[in-house]
Amino acid sequence: MSTRALALAAVTATVAALLSGGSAQAAAPVLKAAVTQTSVWNGGYGADVTITNSGDAASTSWTIEFDLPSGTTITSSWSSVRTSTGQHHKFTNASFNGAVKPGAGTTFGFNASGGSLPTNCTINGVACGGGTPPTDTQAPTVPTGLRSTGVTSGSVSLAWTASTDNVGVTGYEVLLGNAVNATVTGTSATITGLSPATAYSFSVRAKDAAGNTSAASTAVSATTSPGTGGGTTVDVSTAAQLQAALAAATAGQTIKLAAGTYRGSFVVNGRAGTASQPITLSGPRDAVLINDGPTGEAPSCPAPTAGWDSGYGLWVFGSPYWNLTGFTVQESKKGIVLDNSHHTTIDSVSVHHVDEEAVHFRRSSADGIIRGSTITDTGLVQPGYGEGVYLGSANSNWACHGNNGGIDRSDRVQVLDNRIGPNIAAEPIDVKEGTYEGIIRGNTFDGQGISGQNSADSWIDVKGIGYLIEDNTGTFRSPGTFANGYETHNTSTTPSLPNGCGNVWRNNRSDLGGVGQYAINITSVSKCTAMPNVVYASNTVTGAVKGLTNAQVTP
């Protein structure tokens, strides 16, 4: 063992704080916390945190916070609930150890990568050594790399590189011009309510828990799309009017839904927009599409067929360049299905209470976007097929859905800033083999209700190739079945493809609820030697049985 490791092994940091309970006569707990290294290895250490109560009343809860210097990170923790922001770590009691009786104690622990010990420790908001918490006057660094990641006629999506701070960055303010337009915790945002065909200037600044704010980043300009392309607007208020409008839609046109329930089969078949004149279907959230099907005899491969109702809430078939905005789809066999309909944008829709999957980019529906949408309660009839967002098709279905060399190439789809869950019976996002280079960013996953059927036991199952997965936040709470937060699988296909390889995870926050093994589980390293998966140290995890990842972590 190195001299440094021996020295670290001998260090015990003992910290204390008094908690006042009101009057001098009132019984109150007096808590102390001792952080003790229990083991040291090359590149890291393990520690126990022991909390004792020397007061004359039991505590009801406790919260310990501390910072770790740059270069040291927590890889796993147990018997507590941890929230990490940058180098700042907060531990609250688990359900079973918040009450500490007088004269008694309780313990939680953590493992760290790096050799530095905790600093700036507090217990229940009071400096661990007594007095007031240390004052933080240092502002975070200025965010860099601000860029536009997509536009619609009424929104601009942005992303940037995370700032750093001596304690920890807690959020970012997005400025439209000189005014704060949005506050977010991750490194992406979608600014809505903008005007079509208009140039806007954005910048972003970082904040920490003490209220210190960085200077604004270098500004970036983005111009919203024309939206309707100058075409006509068709107002509809009944199911029959909607069916007629979809059947006759032309490039540049907008079909505008009035509030109300639309019950029937809604199919777009061979009605293409263009890049400069997309076709828009828009409505308020209380414009609700419901399909009570399926009915009739289905063809061997799904395609619009006379006498057959697929049961899909909205089916866009062979119709590229559509914008689907604002409305709701529910109580259908599937929610929104895109077949051979590339460059389709789904924006701010709600899909819930469907028998199978909510949104499916299928049959080489490439270059699509789903953003700012809410998806819950899928797989009501077939739980193993109740995905939230489904990208591509299983290779067993390529005979039907593969139209590019036999492969379903629903490539470069972006899944941005959506709220998916709870009660998604299969994976919130399923990335199928044979798809390439999508972006999954800024989403919030609620894993409660994952069924475990048909191997559904994670937020995202990645069989695709070259995906960027960043700035997502996932939580899991029972009931449900959960193995890992994010998983890769290396599915064998003909032709042979590097399925499950070349994907990147960055700045994702995961709470595995004390059940999941790893936040990011890489099934095979050897099968991806030519295109390795990359897991960055900016990813964080709490409530993991085993830790952040089973793969090598990239700084």
C-alpha positions as CSV (number, residue, x, y, z in Angstrom):
1,M,0.0,0.0,0.0
2,S,1.3,3.5,-0.9
3,T,2.4,6.0,1.8
4,R,-0.6,8.2,0.7
5,A,-3.0,5.3,1.1
6,L,-1.6,4.5,4.5
7,A,-2.0,8.1,5.6
8,L,-5.6,8.2,4.3
9,A,-6.5,5.0,6.0
10,A,-5.5,6.6,9.4
11,V,-7.6,9.6,8.9
12,T,-10.9,9.9,10.8
13,A,-13.0,13.0,10.4
14,T,-15.3,13.5,13.4
15,V,-17.8,16.3,13.2
16,A,-20.6,17.4,15.5
17,A,-23.5,19.8,15.7
18,L,-26.1,20.7,18.3
19,L,-29.7,20.9,17.3
20,S,-31.8,23.3,19.5
21,G,-35.3,22.1,20.2
22,G,-37.0,25.4,21.3
23,S,-36.7,26.4,25.0
24,A,-33.7,25.6,27.2
25,Q,-35.8,23.2,29.2
26,A,-37.2,21.3,26.2
27,A,-35.9,17.9,25.5
28,A,-33.8,17.8,22.3
29,P,-31.6,15.5,20.4
30,V,-27.9,16.2,20.2
31,L,-26.5,14.6,17.1
32,K,-22.9,13.9,16.2
33,A,-21.5,12.5,13.0
34,A,-18.2,10.7,12.5
35,V,-16.9,10.0,9.0
36,T,-14.4,7.1,9.1
37,Q,-12.5,5.5,6.3
38,T,-13.1,1.7,6.6
39,S,-10.9,0.7,3.6
40,V,-8.5,2.2,1.1
41,W,-7.4,0.9,-2.3
42,N,-5.5,2.2,-5.2
43,G,-7.7,5.0,-6.6
44,G,-10.4,5.1,-3.9
45,Y,-11.7,4.4,-0.5
46,G,-14.8,3.3,1.5
47,A,-16.2,5.2,4.5
48,D,-18.8,4.8,7.2
49,V,-20.7,7.7,8.6
50,T,-21.9,7.1,12.2
51,I,-24.5,9.3,13.7
52,T,-25.0,9.2,17.5
53,N,-27.4,11.0,19.8
54,S,-26.2,12.2,23.2
55,G,-29.3,14.3,23.8
56,D,-32.4,13.5,25.8
57,A,-34.9,13.1,22.9
58,A,-35.0,11.0,19.8
59,S,-34.4,12.6,16.5
60,T,-37.0,12.2,13.8
61,S,-34.7,12.7,10.8
62,W,-31.3,13.8,9.8
63,T,-29.5,15.4,6.8
64,I,-25.8,15.5,6.3
65,E,-24.2,17.5,3.6
66,F,-20.5,17.8,2.5
67,D,-18.3,18.7,-0.4
68,L,-15.6,16.6,-2.0
69,P,-12.7,18.3,-3.7
70,S,-12.4,18.1,-7.5
71,G,-11.0,14.7,-8.6
72,T,-12.9,12.7,-5.9
73,T,-16.4,11.4,-6.6
74,I,-18.9,9.1,-4.8
75,T,-19.5,5.9,-6.8
76,S,-22.1,4.3,-4.5
77,S,-23.8,4.7,-1.1
78,W,-26.1,2.8,1.1
79,S,-28.6,3.1,4.0
80,S,-29.4,6.7,3.0
81,V,-30.9,8.7,0.2
82,R,-28.2,10.7,-1.7
83,T,-28.5,13.7,-3.9
84,S,-25.4,14.9,-5.7
85,T,-24.9,18.1,-7.5
86,G,-21.4,18.5,-8.9
87,Q,-19.0,18.0,-5.9
88,H,-21.7,18.7,-3.3
89,H,-23.4,15.6,-1.7
90,K,-26.5,15.5,0.5
91,F,-27.5,12.4,2.5
92,T,-30.9,12.1,4.2
93,N,-32.0,9.2,6.3
94,A,-33.6,6.1,4.8
95,S,-37.1,5.1,6.0
96,F,-35.6,2.8,8.7
97,N,-32.9,5.0,10.3
98,G,-34.2,8.5,10.8
99,A,-35.2,8.1,14.4
100,V,-32.1,7.9,16.6
101,K,-32.9,7.3,20.3
102,P,-30.9,9.0,23.1
103,G,-27.7,7.1,23.6
104,A,-28.1,5.2,20.4
105,G,-26.7,5.5,16.9
106,T,-27.0,4.6,13.2
107,T,-24.7,4.2,10.3
108,F,-24.7,4.8,6.5
109,G,-21.8,4.5,4.1
110,F,-20.3,5.4,0.8
111,N,-17.5,4.4,-1.6
112,A,-15.4,7.1,-3.3
113,S,-13.2,7.2,-6.4
114,G,-10.2,9.5,-5.5
115,G,-8.4,10.1,-2.3
116,S,-9.8,13.4,-0.9
117,L,-11.9,13.4,2.3
118,P,-15.2,15.4,2.8
119,T,-15.1,19.1,3.6
120,N,-17.7,21.8,4.6
121,C,-19.7,19.2,6.5
122,T,-23.1,20.2,8.0
123,I,-25.7,18.2,9.9
124,N,-29.3,19.4,9.7
125,G,-28.1,22.7,8.3
126,V,-25.7,23.6,11.0
127,A,-21.9,23.5,10.5
128,C,-20.7,20.1,11.8
129,G,-18.1,21.8,14.0
130,G,-20.8,24.2,15.5
131,G,-21.7,27.7,14.4
132,T,-23.0,28.7,11.0
133,P,-22.4,26.9,7.7
134,P,-19.3,28.1,5.7
135,T,-20.0,31.0,3.4
136,D,-19.8,30.3,-0.3
137,T,-18.9,33.4,-2.3
138,Q,-17.5,31.8,-5.4
139,A,-19.6,31.8,-8.6
140,P,-19.7,28.9,-11.0
141,T,-17.8,29.0,-14.2
142,V,-19.5,30.4,-17.3
143,P,-21.3,27.7,-19.4
144,T,-19.7,27.0,-22.7
145,G,-20.8,25.4,-26.0
146,L,-24.2,26.9,-26.1
147,R,-26.0,25.6,-29.3
148,S,-29.4,25.2,-30.8
149,T,-30.4,21.6,-31.2
150,G,-33.7,22.1,-33.0
151,V,-36.4,24.5,-33.9
152,T,-40.1,24.5,-34.6
153,S,-42.4,27.3,-35.6
154,G,-42.9,28.1,-31.9
155,S,-39.9,26.8,-30.0
156,V,-36.1,26.6,-29.9
157,S,-34.2,23.7,-28.1
158,L,-30.8,24.5,-26.6
159,A,-28.0,22.6,-25.0
160,W,-24.7,23.6,-23.5
161,T,-21.6,22.2,-21.6
162,A,-21.9,22.0,-17.8
163,S,-20.3,24.6,-15.6
164,T,-18.2,23.8,-12.5
165,D,-18.3,25.2,-9.0
166,N,-16.3,24.9,-5.8
167,V,-19.4,23.5,-4.1
168,G,-21.8,22.5,-6.8
169,V,-23.9,23.9,-9.6
170,T,-27.6,23.8,-8.8
171,G,-29.2,25.1,-12.0
172,Y,-29.1,27.3,-15.0
173,E,-31.0,30.4,-16.2
174,V,-31.7,30.7,-19.9
175,L,-31.8,34.3,-21.1
176,L,-33.9,35.4,-24.1
177,G,-32.2,38.6,-24.9
178,N,-31.4,40.1,-21.5
179,A,-34.4,38.6,-19.6
180,V,-34.5,35.2,-17.8
181,N,-36.9,33.0,-19.7
182,A,-36.4,29.6,-18.1
183,T,-34.6,28.0,-15.1
184,V,-33.5,24.3,-15.5
185,T,-31.3,21.9,-13.5
186,G,-29.8,20.1,-16.5
187,T,-27.8,21.3,-19.5
188,S,-30.6,21.6,-22.0
189,A,-33.9,23.5,-22.4
190,T,-36.7,24.1,-24.8
191,I,-38.0,27.6,-25.0
192,T,-41.6,27.8,-26.2
193,G,-44.2,30.4,-27.0
194,L,-42.1,31.9,-29.8
195,S,-43.2,33.4,-33.1
196,P,-42.7,31.6,-36.5
197,A,-39.9,32.7,-38.8
198,T,-38.3,34.9,-36.2
199,A,-34.7,35.2,-35.1
200,Y,-33.9,35.1,-31.3
201,S,-30.8,35.5,-29.2
202,F,-30.1,33.2,-26.2
203,S,-27.5,32.9,-23.5
204,V,-27.2,30.9,-20.3
205,R,-25.7,31.4,-16.9
206,A,-25.1,29.0,-14.0
207,K,-26.1,29.3,-10.3
208,D,-25.1,27.5,-7.1
209,A,-26.9,26.9,-3.8
210,A,-25.6,30.1,-2.3
211,G,-27.2,32.2,-5.0
212,N,-23.9,33.0,-6.8
213,T,-24.4,33.4,-10.5
214,S,-21.9,33.2,-13.3
215,A,-21.6,35.7,-16.1
216,A,-23.8,34.9,-19.2
217,S,-22.4,32.6,-21.9
218,T,-21.6,33.7,-25.4
219,A,-25.0,34.2,-27.1
220,V,-26.3,32.0,-29.8
221,S,-28.9,33.0,-32.4
222,A,-31.7,30.7,-33.7
223,T,-34.6,31.3,-36.1
224,T,-37.9,29.5,-35.7
225,S,-39.3,27.7,-38.7
226,P,-42.1,29.1,-40.8
227,G,-44.4,26.6,-39.3
228,T,-47.4,26.5,-41.6
229,G,-45.3,27.4,-44.6
230,G,-47.8,30.0,-45.6
231,G,-50.5,27.5,-46.4
232,T,-54.2,27.5,-45.4
233,T,-55.6,26.7,-42.0
234,V,-58.4,24.1,-41.8
235,D,-60.4,24.2,-38.6
236,V,-62.0,21.0,-37.4
237,S,-64.3,20.2,-34.5
238,T,-65.7,16.7,-35.3
239,A,-64.1,13.3,-36.0
240,A,-65.5,13.3,-39.6
241,Q,-64.0,16.7,-40.3
242,L,-60.7,15.6,-39.0
243,Q,-60.7,12.4,-41.1
244,A,-61.5,14.5,-44.2
245,A,-58.8,17.0,-43.4
246,L,-56.2,14.3,-42.9
247,A,-57.1,12.6,-46.2
248,A,-56.9,15.9,-48.2
249,A,-53.9,17.6,-46.4
250,T,-51.4,19.5,-48.6
251,A,-48.0,20.9,-48.1
252,G,-47.9,24.0,-45.9
253,Q,-51.4,23.4,-44.5
254,T,-52.4,23.6,-40.8
255,I,-55.2,21.4,-39.5
256,K,-56.4,23.0,-36.3
257,L,-58.3,20.9,-33.7
258,A,-60.9,22.5,-31.5
259,A,-61.1,21.2,-27.9
260,G,-63.2,18.1,-27.6
261,T,-63.1,14.3,-28.1
262,Y,-62.5,12.8,-31.5
263,R,-63.4,9.2,-31.6
264,G,-62.6,7.1,-34.7
265,S,-59.8,5.9,-37.0
266,F,-57.4,8.8,-37.9
267,V,-54.9,7.9,-40.7
268,V,-52.6,10.1,-42.8
269,N,-51.7,8.1,-45.9
270,G,-49.4,9.5,-48.5
271,R,-49.9,13.2,-47.7
272,A,-46.4,14.7,-47.7
273,G,-45.2,18.1,-46.6
274,T,-41.8,19.5,-47.5
275,A,-38.9,21.0,-45.6
276,S,-40.1,24.5,-46.3
277,Q,-43.8,23.7,-46.1
278,P,-44.5,21.0,-43.5
279,I,-48.1,20.0,-42.7
280,T,-49.2,20.8,-39.1
281,L,-51.8,19.1,-37.0
282,S,-52.2,21.1,-33.8
283,G,-54.7,21.4,-31.0
284,P,-54.9,22.1,-27.3
285,R,-54.3,19.4,-24.7
286,D,-58.0,18.9,-24.4
287,A,-58.4,18.0,-28.0
288,V,-58.4,14.2,-27.5
289,L,-58.0,11.5,-30.1
290,I,-59.5,8.0,-29.2
291,N,-59.6,4.9,-31.4
292,D,-61.9,2.1,-30.1
293,G,-60.5,-0.4,-32.7
294,P,-59.0,-2.6,-34.0
295,T,-61.7,-4.0,-36.2
296,G,-61.7,-6.0,-39.5
297,E,-59.1,-8.4,-40.9
298,A,-55.5,-7.2,-40.6
299,P,-53.1,-7.6,-43.5
300,S,-49.9,-9.6,-43.0
301,C,-47.9,-6.4,-42.6
302,P,-49.5,-3.3,-41.1
303,A,-50.6,-0.8,-43.9
304,P,-53.7,1.2,-44.4
305,T,-56.2,-1.3,-45.8
306,A,-59.9,-0.9,-46.7
307,G,-62.1,-2.6,-44.1
308,W,-59.4,-2.7,-41.4
309,D,-59.0,-0.4,-38.5
310,S,-55.5,-0.7,-36.9
311,G,-56.7,0.7,-33.6
312,Y,-53.9,3.3,-33.6
313,G,-54.8,6.7,-32.1
314,L,-53.0,8.5,-35.0
315,W,-51.2,6.7,-37.8
316,V,-49.0,8.7,-40.2
317,F,-48.1,6.4,-43.1
318,G,-45.8,7.4,-46.0
319,S,-46.1,11.0,-45.1
320,P,-42.9,12.9,-44.3
321,Y,-42.6,16.5,-42.9
322,W,-45.5,16.6,-40.5
323,N,-45.7,18.6,-37.2
324,L,-47.9,17.1,-34.6
325,T,-48.4,19.6,-31.8
326,G,-50.3,20.0,-28.5
327,F,-53.1,17.5,-28.5
328,T,-53.8,14.2,-26.6
329,V,-54.0,10.6,-27.7
330,Q,-55.5,8.1,-25.3
331,E,-57.5,4.8,-25.0
332,S,-56.2,3.3,-28.3
333,K,-54.3,0.1,-29.2
334,K,-51.2,2.2,-29.9
335,G,-50.7,5.9,-29.5
336,I,-49.0,7.7,-32.4
337,V,-47.3,5.5,-35.1
338,L,-45.1,6.9,-37.8
339,D,-44.4,4.6,-40.8
340,N,-42.0,5.8,-43.5
341,S,-42.7,9.3,-42.4
342,H,-39.3,11.0,-42.0
343,H,-38.7,14.5,-40.6
344,T,-41.8,14.4,-38.4
345,T,-41.8,16.5,-35.3
346,I,-44.0,15.6,-32.3
347,D,-44.2,18.5,-29.9
348,S,-45.9,18.9,-26.5
349,V,-48.4,16.1,-27.0
350,S,-49.8,13.9,-24.3
351,V,-50.2,10.1,-24.8
352,H,-51.6,8.0,-22.0
353,H,-53.7,4.9,-21.2
354,V,-52.9,2.9,-24.4
355,D,-52.9,-0.9,-24.8
356,E,-49.4,-1.1,-26.2
357,E,-46.7,1.5,-27.0
358,A,-47.3,5.3,-26.9
359,V,-45.1,6.6,-29.7
360,H,-43.4,4.5,-32.4
361,F,-40.9,5.8,-35.1
362,R,-41.1,2.8,-37.4
363,R,-40.3,1.7,-41.0
364,S,-37.4,4.1,-41.4
365,S,-39.1,7.2,-40.0
366,A,-35.7,8.9,-39.7
367,D,-34.7,12.4,-38.6
368,G,-37.8,12.8,-36.4
369,I,-38.2,14.7,-33.1
370,I,-40.3,14.1,-30.0
371,R,-40.0,16.9,-27.5
372,G,-41.7,18.4,-24.5
373,S,-44.3,15.6,-24.4
374,T,-45.9,13.6,-21.6
375,I,-46.3,9.9,-21.7
376,T,-47.9,7.7,-19.0
377,D,-49.9,4.4,-18.5
378,T,-48.9,2.2,-21.4
379,G,-49.1,-1.6,-22.0
380,L,-52.5,-1.8,-20.4
381,V,-53.3,-5.0,-22.4
382,Q,-49.8,-6.3,-23.3
383,P,-47.4,-5.0,-20.6
384,G,-44.3,-6.4,-22.3
385,Y,-45.1,-4.2,-25.4
386,G,-46.0,-1.0,-23.6
387,E,-43.0,1.2,-24.4
388,G,-43.1,4.9,-24.0
389,V,-41.0,5.9,-27.1
390,Y,-40.1,3.1,-29.5
391,L,-37.3,3.8,-32.1
392,G,-37.1,1.3,-35.0
393,S,-38.2,-2.3,-35.0
394,A,-36.9,-5.6,-33.7
395,N,-35.0,-7.5,-36.5
396,S,-37.7,-10.2,-36.3
397,N,-40.1,-7.6,-37.8
398,W,-37.7,-6.2,-40.5
399,A,-39.5,-8.2,-43.1
400,C,-42.5,-5.9,-42.6
401,H,-40.9,-2.7,-41.3
402,G,-37.5,-2.8,-43.0
403,N,-37.4,-0.7,-46.2
404,N,-33.7,0.1,-46.4
405,G,-31.6,-3.0,-47.1
406,G,-34.1,-4.9,-45.1
407,I,-33.4,-2.8,-42.0
408,D,-35.7,-0.4,-40.2
409,R,-33.4,2.6,-40.4
410,S,-35.4,5.0,-38.1
411,D,-32.1,6.9,-37.6
412,R,-31.2,10.2,-36.0
413,V,-34.4,10.5,-34.0
414,Q,-34.2,13.1,-31.2
415,V,-36.0,12.4,-27.9
416,L,-35.8,15.7,-26.0
417,D,-37.2,17.1,-22.7
418,N,-40.1,14.7,-22.3
419,R,-41.7,13.4,-19.1
420,I,-42.1,9.6,-19.4
421,G,-43.8,7.6,-16.7
422,P,-45.1,6.4,-14.3
423,N,-46.8,3.2,-15.4
424,I,-44.8,2.6,-18.6
425,A,-45.2,-1.2,-18.6
426,A,-42.1,-1.8,-20.9
427,E,-39.1,0.6,-21.2
428,P,-39.8,4.4,-21.3
429,I,-37.5,4.3,-24.3
430,D,-36.6,1.3,-26.4
431,V,-33.8,1.8,-29.0
432,K,-33.9,-1.0,-31.5
433,E,-31.1,-2.7,-33.3
434,G,-30.1,-1.3,-36.7
435,T,-30.9,2.4,-35.8
436,Y,-28.1,4.9,-35.7
437,E,-27.0,8.2,-34.1
438,G,-30.1,9.5,-32.2
439,I,-30.1,11.9,-29.3
440,I,-31.9,11.3,-26.0
441,R,-31.5,14.4,-23.9
442,G,-33.2,16.2,-21.1
443,N,-35.9,13.6,-20.4
444,T,-37.4,12.7,-17.0
445,F,-38.1,9.0,-16.4
446,D,-40.4,7.7,-13.6
447,G,-39.8,4.0,-13.5
448,Q,-42.7,3.1,-11.2
449,G,-44.8,0.4,-12.8
450,I,-42.2,-1.2,-15.2
451,S,-43.6,-4.7,-15.6
452,G,-40.5,-6.8,-16.1
453,Q,-42.3,-8.7,-18.9
454,N,-40.4,-9.3,-22.2
455,S,-37.2,-8.2,-20.5
456,A,-38.6,-4.7,-19.6
457,D,-36.6,-3.7,-16.6
458,S,-34.8,-0.4,-17.3
459,W,-35.5,3.2,-18.3
460,I,-33.7,2.8,-21.7
461,D,-32.7,-0.3,-23.5
462,V,-30.1,0.6,-26.1
463,K,-29.6,-1.8,-29.0
464,G,-28.9,1.0,-31.4
465,I,-25.6,2.4,-32.5
466,G,-23.9,5.7,-31.8
467,Y,-26.6,7.3,-29.6
468,L,-25.9,10.3,-27.4
469,I,-27.7,10.0,-24.0
470,E,-27.3,13.0,-21.8
471,D,-28.8,15.3,-19.2
472,N,-31.6,12.8,-18.4
473,T,-33.0,12.3,-14.9
474,G,-34.4,8.9,-13.9
475,T,-36.0,7.6,-10.7
476,F,-37.4,4.2,-9.7
477,R,-39.9,3.5,-6.9
478,S,-41.8,0.3,-6.3
479,P,-44.0,-1.3,-7.3
480,G,-42.3,-2.5,-10.4
481,T,-39.4,-4.6,-11.8
482,F,-36.1,-2.9,-12.2
483,A,-32.6,-4.2,-13.0
484,N,-30.6,-1.2,-14.2
485,G,-31.2,2.4,-15.2
486,Y,-29.8,2.2,-18.8
487,E,-28.8,-1.1,-20.5
488,T,-27.1,-2.0,-23.8
489,H,-27.7,-5.3,-25.7
490,N,-25.8,-6.6,-28.6
491,T,-28.5,-8.2,-30.8
492,S,-27.3,-10.4,-33.6
493,T,-28.7,-9.4,-37.0
494,T,-28.4,-10.2,-40.7
495,P,-26.7,-8.2,-42.0
496,S,-24.2,-8.1,-39.1
497,L,-24.2,-4.6,-37.4
498,P,-22.4,-3.2,-34.3
499,N,-25.7,-3.2,-32.3
500,G,-25.4,-1.8,-28.8
501,C,-22.1,-0.2,-29.5
502,G,-20.7,3.4,-29.9
503,N,-23.2,5.0,-27.4
504,V,-22.3,7.8,-25.1
505,W,-23.7,8.6,-21.6
506,R,-23.0,12.1,-20.1
507,N,-24.4,14.0,-17.2
508,N,-27.4,11.7,-16.5
509,R,-28.8,11.6,-12.9
510,S,-30.1,8.3,-11.7
511,D,-31.9,7.2,-8.5
512,L,-32.3,3.4,-8.6
513,G,-34.5,3.3,-5.5
514,G,-32.2,0.8,-3.7
515,V,-33.2,-2.0,-6.2
516,G,-31.3,-1.4,-9.5
517,Q,-27.8,-2.8,-9.8
518,Y,-26.1,-0.1,-12.0
519,A,-27.2,3.2,-13.4
520,I,-25.5,2.2,-16.7
521,N,-25.0,-1.5,-17.5
522,I,-22.9,-2.3,-20.5
523,T,-23.7,-5.8,-21.5
524,S,-20.5,-6.5,-23.5
525,V,-17.1,-4.7,-23.9
526,S,-15.5,-7.3,-26.2
527,K,-18.3,-7.0,-28.8
528,C,-17.8,-3.3,-29.1
529,T,-14.0,-3.0,-29.3
530,A,-14.2,-1.1,-32.6
531,M,-17.0,1.2,-31.3
532,P,-16.8,1.2,-27.5
533,N,-19.6,2.6,-25.3
534,V,-18.4,5.6,-23.3
535,V,-19.6,6.4,-19.8
536,Y,-18.5,9.8,-18.5
537,A,-17.8,10.6,-14.8
538,S,-20.4,13.4,-15.1
539,N,-23.1,10.8,-14.7
540,T,-24.3,10.4,-11.0
541,V,-26.3,7.7,-9.2
542,T,-28.0,7.2,-5.8
543,G,-29.8,4.2,-4.5
544,A,-27.7,1.7,-6.5
545,V,-27.0,-1.8,-5.3
546,K,-23.7,-2.0,-7.1
547,G,-22.8,1.6,-8.3
548,L,-22.7,3.8,-11.3
549,T,-21.6,1.4,-14.0
550,N,-19.9,-1.9,-14.7
551,A,-17.8,-0.3,-17.4
552,Q,-14.7,1.9,-17.3
553,V,-15.5,5.5,-16.5
554,T,-14.1,8.3,-18.7
555,P,-13.2,11.5,-16.9
